[in-house]
Amino acid sequence: MSERESESGETDAVLSDADVDAVRAALVEWYETDHRAFPWRRTEDPYEILVSEVMSQQTQLDRVVEAWEAFLDRWPTVDALAAAERSEVVGFWTDQRLGYNNRARYLHEAAEQVTGEFDGEFPETPEGLQELMGVGPYTGNAVASFAFDAGDAVVDTNVKRVLYRAFGVADDDEEFERAASELMPDGESRVWNNAIMELGGVACGKTPKCDEAGCPWRRWCHAYETGDFTAPDVPEQPDFEGSRRQFRGRILRVLGEHDELPLDELGPRIRVDYTPDGEYGREWLRGLVEDLADDGLVELRECDGKTLARLRQ
């Protein structure tokens, strides 16, 4: 599949053909045994999946669930969305704090295209789906995969991290695409892309949880063998003093002493020079707590225009 340069300067296949079958089976079994039960994983409706994909862009998945369900309650079909006033759709997007209102406009326009140009039927291929407004290569491939089982291998940041760590795939977009495509079983894009993205989100995050999450690829994983968990989005670990690791630890200690804190009350407790609009302010702190939320350590919620953080129970 992928290749890693040996000490002699030659390249050796990281996985043999026989190993590829074992790797595939291990990942699919792990995913099908237990995975996060997001509601859009229980549907093959391309409209519902498109809504979830658009909402998930730069928004935490836990926050998307409530917004996705509310959106579909209001506009349950692509016809209903196409018939809606665009201002209502944008207003909903704003009320749900989903950000980037142009995504709401594009989603509404895509619904109009489906009903007006495609006779109410979604295109089924990644290329066909990219004819819809606001649908790029990644989203088109995701909808084709999850709705029609007709996609290519998904290659997002999580997948790159997994392939880089596990099999030594070079930090090169073409190499990631090649390796991901060779590893995905033919005609199984739905389960495979869900599974490998779940692996990257649950077990192989920036802070890996190999044993805790029961990573199914530990027996083959180069990073697990060597203890080197750097990746394209995870550079060599910096010095601890003044590092993100240090402030993450402080956040967890402070939240352990309080039920819940708004960011602007949490900030001064972890950094004396915290100012909401400063260099080390609200946006800097939000990045730290969102990383902790991604790692399953912290829960975030919005209340009266404020972001509140608490330890995950």
C-alpha positions as CSV (number, residue, x, y, z in Angstrom):
1,M,0.0,0.0,0.0
2,S,2.1,2.9,1.2
3,E,5.9,2.9,1.4
4,R,8.5,4.0,3.9
5,E,12.2,4.5,3.1
6,S,14.5,2.0,4.9
7,E,17.9,2.7,6.3
8,S,19.4,1.3,3.1
9,G,17.6,3.9,1.0
10,E,15.3,1.3,-0.5
11,T,11.5,1.5,0.0
12,D,9.6,-1.4,1.5
13,A,5.8,-1.9,1.4
14,V,4.4,-1.1,4.8
15,L,1.6,-3.7,4.4
16,S,1.6,-6.8,2.3
17,D,-1.6,-7.8,0.4
18,A,-2.5,-10.3,3.1
19,D,-2.1,-7.6,5.8
20,V,-4.4,-5.2,3.9
21,D,-7.2,-7.7,4.3
22,A,-6.6,-8.0,8.0
23,V,-6.3,-4.3,8.5
24,R,-9.6,-3.7,6.7
25,A,-11.4,-6.4,8.7
26,A,-10.1,-5.2,12.0
27,L,-11.2,-1.6,11.4
28,V,-14.7,-2.5,10.2
29,E,-15.3,-4.9,13.1
30,W,-14.1,-2.2,15.6
31,Y,-16.4,0.4,14.0
32,E,-19.5,-1.9,13.8
33,T,-19.0,-3.1,17.4
34,D,-19.1,0.4,18.9
35,H,-19.2,3.9,17.5
36,R,-20.6,7.3,18.2
37,A,-24.3,7.1,17.4
38,F,-24.7,10.3,15.4
39,P,-28.3,10.4,13.9
40,W,-27.1,11.0,10.4
41,R,-25.3,7.7,10.5
42,R,-28.7,6.0,10.7
43,T,-30.0,7.4,7.4
44,E,-29.2,7.1,3.7
45,D,-31.2,10.1,2.7
46,P,-28.9,12.4,0.7
47,Y,-30.7,15.5,1.8
48,E,-30.3,14.7,5.5
49,I,-26.7,13.7,5.0
50,L,-25.9,16.9,3.0
51,V,-27.4,19.0,5.8
52,S,-25.2,17.2,8.4
53,E,-22.1,17.6,6.3
54,V,-22.7,21.3,5.7
55,M,-23.4,21.9,9.4
56,S,-20.3,19.9,10.5
57,Q,-17.9,22.2,8.7
58,Q,-16.0,23.9,11.5
59,T,-18.6,23.0,14.1
60,Q,-18.3,20.3,16.8
61,L,-20.3,17.3,16.1
62,D,-22.0,17.2,19.5
63,R,-23.4,20.7,18.8
64,V,-24.5,19.7,15.3
65,V,-26.9,17.0,16.5
66,E,-29.5,19.4,18.1
67,A,-29.2,21.8,15.2
68,W,-29.6,19.1,12.6
69,E,-32.6,17.6,14.2
70,A,-34.2,21.1,14.6
71,F,-33.5,21.9,10.9
72,L,-35.1,18.7,9.7
73,D,-38.1,19.3,11.9
74,R,-38.6,22.6,10.2
75,W,-37.6,21.6,6.7
76,P,-38.0,17.8,6.6
77,T,-37.4,17.4,2.8
78,V,-35.4,19.0,0.1
79,D,-38.7,20.2,-1.4
80,A,-39.6,21.9,1.9
81,L,-36.2,23.6,2.1
82,A,-36.3,24.8,-1.6
83,A,-39.8,26.3,-0.9
84,A,-38.6,28.2,2.2
85,E,-37.6,31.8,2.3
86,R,-33.9,32.1,2.2
87,S,-34.0,34.7,5.0
88,E,-35.6,32.1,7.3
89,V,-32.9,29.6,6.6
90,V,-30.2,32.1,7.3
91,G,-32.0,33.2,10.4
92,F,-32.1,29.7,11.7
93,W,-28.4,29.3,11.0
94,T,-27.7,32.5,13.0
95,D,-29.9,31.4,15.9
96,Q,-28.1,28.1,16.1
97,R,-24.7,29.8,16.1
98,L,-23.5,27.6,13.2
99,G,-21.3,30.4,11.8
100,Y,-20.6,31.4,8.2
101,N,-24.1,32.2,7.0
102,N,-23.1,31.8,3.4
103,R,-23.3,28.0,4.1
104,A,-27.0,28.4,4.8
105,R,-27.5,30.3,1.6
106,Y,-25.6,27.7,-0.4
107,L,-27.6,24.9,1.2
108,H,-30.9,26.6,0.3
109,E,-29.7,27.2,-3.3
110,A,-28.5,23.6,-3.6
111,A,-32.1,22.5,-2.6
112,E,-33.5,24.8,-5.3
113,Q,-31.1,23.1,-7.8
114,V,-32.2,19.6,-6.8
115,T,-35.9,20.4,-7.2
116,G,-35.5,22.6,-10.2
117,E,-32.7,21.2,-12.2
118,F,-32.5,17.5,-11.1
119,D,-36.2,16.7,-10.9
120,G,-36.0,16.3,-7.1
121,E,-33.3,13.6,-7.3
122,F,-29.8,14.1,-5.9
123,P,-26.9,13.2,-8.2
124,E,-25.3,10.0,-6.9
125,T,-21.6,10.5,-7.7
126,P,-19.0,12.8,-6.1
127,E,-18.6,14.7,-9.4
128,G,-22.4,15.0,-9.9
129,L,-22.9,16.3,-6.4
130,Q,-20.3,19.0,-7.0
131,E,-22.7,20.6,-9.4
132,L,-24.7,21.7,-6.4
133,M,-24.0,25.2,-4.9
134,G,-21.5,25.1,-2.1
135,V,-20.6,21.4,-2.5
136,G,-16.9,20.9,-3.0
137,P,-14.9,17.7,-3.5
138,Y,-14.9,16.7,0.2
139,T,-18.6,17.2,0.8
140,G,-19.6,15.7,-2.6
141,N,-17.6,12.6,-1.8
142,A,-19.0,12.3,1.7
143,V,-22.6,12.5,0.5
144,A,-21.9,10.0,-2.3
145,S,-20.3,7.7,0.2
146,F,-22.9,7.8,3.0
147,A,-26.0,8.2,0.9
148,F,-25.2,6.0,-2.1
149,D,-22.2,3.9,-1.1
150,A,-20.6,5.3,-4.3
151,G,-17.8,7.5,-3.0
152,D,-14.0,7.5,-3.1
153,A,-11.9,7.3,0.0
154,V,-12.3,10.3,2.2
155,V,-9.1,12.1,3.1
156,D,-9.5,14.7,5.8
157,T,-7.2,15.8,8.5
158,N,-8.1,12.9,10.8
159,V,-7.5,10.4,8.0
160,K,-4.2,11.9,7.1
161,R,-3.1,11.7,10.8
162,V,-4.1,8.0,11.0
163,L,-2.3,7.1,7.8
164,Y,0.8,9.0,8.7
165,R,1.1,7.5,12.1
166,A,0.0,4.0,11.4
167,F,1.7,3.3,8.1
168,G,4.3,6.0,7.6
169,V,2.5,7.6,4.6
170,A,4.5,10.6,3.5
171,D,3.1,14.1,4.3
172,D,2.0,14.7,0.8
173,D,-1.6,15.1,-0.5
174,E,-1.1,12.8,-3.4
175,E,0.4,10.1,-1.2
176,F,-2.4,10.3,1.2
177,E,-5.0,10.1,-1.6
178,R,-3.2,7.1,-3.1
179,A,-2.8,5.2,0.2
180,A,-6.4,5.9,1.3
181,S,-7.7,4.7,-2.0
182,E,-5.7,1.5,-2.0
183,L,-6.7,0.7,1.5
184,M,-10.5,1.2,1.1
185,P,-12.3,-1.9,0.0
186,D,-14.0,-1.6,-3.4
187,G,-17.7,-0.6,-3.2
188,E,-17.7,-0.1,0.5
189,S,-17.2,3.6,0.9
190,R,-20.1,4.0,3.3
191,V,-18.8,1.8,6.1
192,W,-15.1,2.4,5.4
193,N,-15.2,6.2,5.4
194,N,-17.3,6.3,8.5
195,A,-14.9,3.8,10.2
196,I,-11.6,5.5,9.3
197,M,-12.9,8.9,10.3
198,E,-14.2,7.5,13.6
199,L,-10.8,6.0,14.2
200,G,-9.2,9.4,13.7
201,G,-11.8,11.2,15.8
202,V,-12.0,8.7,18.7
203,A,-8.7,6.8,19.0
204,C,-6.1,8.7,16.9
205,G,-6.7,12.4,17.8
206,K,-4.0,14.9,18.4
207,T,-3.6,13.2,21.8
208,P,-3.9,9.5,20.9
209,K,-6.0,7.1,23.0
210,C,-4.7,3.8,21.5
211,D,-5.4,1.5,24.4
212,E,-8.3,3.4,25.9
213,A,-10.2,3.4,22.6
214,G,-9.1,-0.1,21.7
215,C,-7.5,1.0,18.4
216,P,-7.8,-1.9,16.0
217,W,-4.6,-1.1,14.2
218,R,-2.2,-1.2,17.2
219,R,-0.5,-4.4,15.9
220,W,0.4,-2.7,12.7
221,C,0.9,0.9,13.8
222,H,4.3,2.4,13.5
223,A,3.5,5.2,16.0
224,Y,2.3,2.7,18.6
225,E,5.4,0.7,18.2
226,T,7.8,3.6,18.4
227,G,5.9,6.0,20.7
228,D,6.4,8.8,18.1
229,F,2.9,10.2,17.7
230,T,3.8,13.3,15.7
231,A,1.7,13.9,12.6
232,P,1.2,16.6,10.0
233,D,-1.1,18.5,12.4
234,V,0.8,17.3,15.5
235,P,4.4,18.7,15.5
236,E,7.1,17.7,17.8
237,Q,6.1,18.2,21.4
238,P,7.2,21.7,22.6
239,D,8.7,22.5,26.0
240,F,6.1,22.2,28.7
241,E,6.5,25.6,30.4
242,G,4.1,28.0,28.7
243,S,2.9,25.3,26.3
244,R,-0.6,24.4,25.3
245,R,-0.2,21.2,27.4
246,Q,0.5,23.3,30.5
247,F,-2.6,25.4,30.0
248,R,-4.8,22.4,29.2
249,G,-3.7,21.0,32.5
250,R,-4.6,24.2,34.3
251,I,-8.0,24.3,32.6
252,L,-8.8,20.8,33.8
253,R,-7.7,21.6,37.4
254,V,-9.8,24.8,37.5
255,L,-12.9,23.1,36.1
256,G,-12.4,20.3,38.6
257,E,-13.0,22.9,41.3
258,H,-16.1,24.4,39.7
259,D,-19.3,23.0,38.2
260,E,-19.2,25.2,35.1
261,L,-17.5,28.4,34.1
262,P,-17.9,31.0,31.3
263,L,-14.7,31.4,29.2
264,D,-14.2,34.9,30.5
265,E,-14.2,33.6,34.1
266,L,-12.1,30.6,33.3
267,G,-9.4,32.7,31.5
268,P,-8.1,34.8,34.4
269,R,-7.9,31.6,36.5
270,I,-5.4,30.0,34.2
271,R,-3.5,33.0,32.9
272,V,-2.9,36.2,34.8
273,D,-2.6,38.3,31.6
274,Y,-5.8,37.0,30.1
275,T,-7.9,39.7,28.4
276,P,-11.0,38.7,26.4
277,D,-9.8,40.6,23.2
278,G,-6.1,40.2,23.7
279,E,-3.5,37.9,22.2
280,Y,-4.1,35.4,25.0
281,G,-7.8,36.0,25.2
282,R,-11.2,34.5,24.3
283,E,-10.2,33.0,20.9
284,W,-7.0,31.5,22.3
285,L,-8.8,30.0,25.2
286,R,-11.6,28.7,23.0
287,G,-9.1,26.8,20.9
288,L,-7.8,25.1,24.1
289,V,-11.2,24.1,25.5
290,E,-12.4,22.9,22.1
291,D,-9.3,20.7,21.9
292,L,-10.2,19.3,25.3
293,A,-13.8,18.8,24.1
294,D,-12.5,16.9,21.1
295,D,-10.6,14.7,23.4
296,G,-13.7,14.0,25.5
297,L,-12.5,15.7,28.6
298,V,-14.6,18.9,28.6
299,E,-18.2,19.7,27.6
300,L,-19.1,23.1,26.1
301,R,-22.5,24.7,25.8
302,E,-23.8,28.1,24.7
303,C,-26.0,30.1,27.1
304,D,-27.1,33.7,26.7
305,G,-24.4,34.5,24.2
306,K,-21.6,33.0,26.4
307,T,-19.7,29.7,26.0
308,L,-19.6,27.7,29.2
309,A,-17.2,24.9,30.0
310,R,-17.3,22.0,32.4
311,L,-15.6,18.7,32.9
312,R,-17.2,15.8,31.1
313,Q,-19.0,13.6,33.6
